[in-house]
Amino acid sequence: MKLVFAFCVVVFLSHLMSNAVILAATIGVRTVGMILAWMFVFRYARVKNWNKSPEGQHLMSFAFVVGAFLTYATANNIAAWLDPRTAQDFVDGDYPGRLSIGLALYAWVAYEMHRCNTLLTDALEEK
């Protein structure tokens, strides 16, 4: 329930920002999520026997695909920014709310990757 509330707050607050600010915030949150995802993948790969159970394999696959998706999405924005042939408003939304929803979703992914790292830290400290 807290996550749904936080999601709604982010969407609401983003309506008070310009598209450029929303886009910058989205890329920032996405980059944090990307770093956390890869951090989890590399940390979890060091855990003994992670690949011996379906749960361990699923957890690694999920974290890997999230890291790959976030890396791909961030690289697309960076490439668009660096290419002088790209129109300045190319990465702006093409329907109402697209940037606001994107910001909230990327923030959610970053939160989930933070949660995965916290859970792994707690589990490793119990041993």
C-alpha angles and dihedrals in degrees: 000000000000090000092053090050092049090048091053092047092052092049091048095047092047089062087066092058132077119251090252092055092046091050093049091047091048092052091046094051091043091053091051089050091049092052092047092049094052091042089056093047093052094043094046092048087064092056111104115249096001088142095052096081132052089233092055092047091048093049091051092046092049094049091045094051092046090051091047093048093049092046091050094048094047092047090053091056093046091049091050091050093049095047109086090200092064115099112245094239093045094109095044120108121278096200133035114281097009095123094042093051091045091053092050093047094048089048089052091052091049090051092050092050090049088051092051090052092047092050091048092049091050092048093049092048091054091061 
